[in-house]
Amino acid sequence: MIPLLPIVAAFTSFTRFGTLLSALLSVFISIFGWFLKFVAKKTAFNYAVIALVIGIALVAFLAIETVAFGISLAIPPDYSVALSLITPSNATACMSAIFACKTVRWFFTWQSWAIEMVAK
C-alpha cells in the first residue's frame, strides 16, 4: 500500500487496535462531555447572576433618579440648592448599588430557603 499522506500511514498502524482505540475514545469523550456540561451550567448561572445584578442596579438607579428629579421639581429652589450642598454628586448611584445588593441578597436568601423546603 502506498501511503497518500504520512498521517494516514501512521493512523493505519493504529487501526489494528481499532476496538480498543474506539472504546478508549468513547470513554474519554463521554467524560469530557460531562465536564463541559458541568462547566457550562455553572458559567451560565454565573452570567445570569451578573445580568440580574446589573439589571437591578440599573432599575434602582433610574428609579432613584426619577424620584430625586420629581422631588427637586416639587420643592422650592432654595431647598434644592441647600440639598445639593449636602449630598454628593454620586449619591443616587451609591443608593442604587446598595439597594441592588440588598435585593440580590434577599433573592438568594429566599432561593436557599426554597431549596431547603423542597429538599425536606
Kinemage of the C-alpha trace (Angstrom):
@kinemage 1
@onewidth
@group {chain A} dominant
@subgroup {mainchain}
@vectorlist {calphas} color= white
{ca met a 1} P 0.000 0.000 0.000
{ca ile a 2} L 1.357 3.392 -0.967
{ca pro a 3} L 0.505 5.981 1.719
{ca leu a 4} L -1.121 9.117 0.448
{ca leu a 5} L -0.170 11.114 3.496
{ca pro a 6} L 2.219 10.299 6.316
{ca ile a 7} L -0.636 10.931 8.772
{ca val a 8} L -2.793 8.307 7.077
{ca ala a 9} L 0.085 5.844 7.154
{ca ala a 10} L 0.631 6.489 10.845
{ca phe a 11} L -3.073 6.140 11.558
{ca thr a 12} L -3.345 2.817 9.740
{ca ser a 13} L -0.922 1.284 12.207
{ca phe a 14} L -3.367 2.155 14.998
{ca thr a 15} L -6.288 0.500 13.243
{ca arg a 16} L -5.049 -2.883 14.392
{ca phe a 17} L -6.272 -1.850 17.823
{ca gly a 18} L -9.454 -0.247 16.460
{ca thr a 19} L -11.838 -1.642 19.033
{ca leu a 20} L -9.623 -0.714 21.955
{ca leu a 21} L -8.960 2.726 20.496
{ca ser a 22} L -12.654 3.398 19.877
{ca ala a 23} L -13.573 2.257 23.390
{ca leu a 24} L -10.945 4.499 24.975
{ca leu a 25} L -12.001 7.439 22.809
{ca ser a 26} L -15.641 6.818 23.701
{ca val a 27} L -14.864 6.879 27.422
{ca phe a 28} L -12.706 9.979 27.057
{ca ile a 29} L -15.336 11.809 25.006
{ca ser a 30} L -18.127 10.968 27.457
{ca ile a 31} L -16.050 12.182 30.429
{ca phe a 32} L -15.076 15.321 28.526
{ca gly a 33} L -18.732 15.920 27.567
{ca trp a 34} L -19.866 15.562 31.177
{ca phe a 35} L -17.165 18.013 32.290
{ca leu a 36} L -18.171 20.549 29.631
{ca lys a 37} L -21.827 20.254 30.590
{ca phe a 38} L -20.952 20.806 34.259
{ca val a 39} L -18.814 23.855 33.473
{ca ala a 40} L -21.425 25.258 31.089
{ca lys a 41} L -24.155 25.084 33.754
{ca lys a 42} L -22.019 26.913 36.300
{ca thr a 43} L -20.935 29.506 33.750
{ca ala a 44} L -24.489 30.115 32.579
{ca phe a 45} L -25.647 30.517 36.188
{ca asn a 46} L -22.836 32.983 36.926
{ca tyr a 47} L -23.678 35.023 33.838
{ca ala a 48} L -27.346 35.051 34.839
{ca val a 49} L -26.439 36.346 38.308
{ca ile a 50} L -24.251 39.075 36.814
{ca ala a 51} L -27.035 40.108 34.438
{ca leu a 52} L -29.503 40.143 37.334
{ca val a 53} L -27.276 42.377 39.462
{ca ile a 54} L -26.646 44.787 36.588
{ca gly a 55} L -30.355 44.920 35.745
{ca ile a 56} L -31.399 45.534 39.336
{ca ala a 57} L -28.747 48.234 39.754
{ca leu a 58} L -29.876 49.962 36.569
{ca val a 59} L -33.546 49.865 37.520
{ca ala a 60} L -32.772 51.091 41.040
{ca phe a 61} L -30.594 53.908 39.680
{ca leu a 62} L -33.299 55.048 37.269
{ca ala a 63} L -35.981 54.860 39.967
{ca ile a 64} L -33.925 56.878 42.448
{ca glu a 65} L -33.008 59.432 39.742
{ca thr a 66} L -36.680 59.800 38.815
{ca val a 67} L -37.742 60.263 42.439
{ca ala a 68} L -34.959 62.788 43.047
{ca phe a 69} L -35.907 64.695 39.903
{ca gly a 70} L -39.561 64.717 40.950
{ca ile a 71} L -38.683 65.978 44.420
{ca ser a 72} L -36.442 68.694 43.007
{ca leu a 73} L -39.341 69.960 40.906
{ca ala a 74} L -41.744 69.973 43.868
{ca ile a 75} L -39.606 71.733 46.490
{ca pro a 76} L -38.676 75.417 46.481
{ca pro a 77} L -35.397 76.295 44.703
{ca asp a 78} L -33.643 77.339 47.929
{ca tyr a 79} L -34.150 73.901 49.444
{ca ser a 80} L -32.884 72.265 46.255
{ca val a 81} L -29.680 74.342 46.388
{ca ala a 82} L -29.203 73.533 50.083
{ca leu a 83} L -29.732 69.828 49.437
{ca ser a 84} L -27.172 69.881 46.615
{ca leu a 85} L -24.592 71.308 49.036
{ca ile a 86} L -25.104 68.414 51.467
{ca thr a 87} L -25.393 65.385 49.179
{ca pro a 88} L -22.541 64.270 46.901
{ca ser a 89} L -22.998 64.075 43.158
{ca asn a 90} L -22.838 60.256 43.148
{ca ala a 91} L -25.425 59.770 45.903
{ca thr a 92} L -28.022 58.230 43.580
{ca ala a 93} L -25.506 55.747 42.164
{ca cys a 94} L -24.426 54.722 45.674
{ca met a 95} L -28.016 54.364 46.890
{ca ser a 96} L -28.991 52.298 43.845
{ca ala a 97} L -25.971 49.998 44.300
{ca ile a 98} L -26.880 49.449 47.963
{ca phe a 99} L -30.496 48.773 47.019
{ca ala a 100} L -29.470 46.333 44.273
{ca cys a 101} L -27.122 44.428 46.600
{ca lys a 102} L -29.788 44.147 49.299
{ca thr a 103} L -32.308 42.908 46.739
{ca val a 104} L -29.929 40.271 45.361
{ca arg a 105} L -29.086 39.142 48.900
{ca trp a 106} L -32.796 38.832 49.690
{ca phe a 107} L -33.328 36.858 46.479
{ca phe a 108} L -30.550 34.375 47.250
{ca thr a 109} L -31.707 34.008 50.859
{ca trp a 110} L -35.217 33.274 49.615
{ca gln a 111} L -33.872 30.863 46.994
{ca ser a 112} L -31.833 28.925 49.551
{ca trp a 113} L -34.885 28.757 51.830
{ca ala a 114} L -36.989 27.418 48.941
{ca ile a 115} L -34.347 24.797 48.124
{ca glu a 116} L -34.273 23.665 51.752
{ca met a 117} L -38.067 23.371 51.838
{ca val a 118} L -38.158 21.331 48.637
{ca ala a 119} L -35.328 19.085 49.854
{ca lys a 120} L -37.187 18.130 53.046
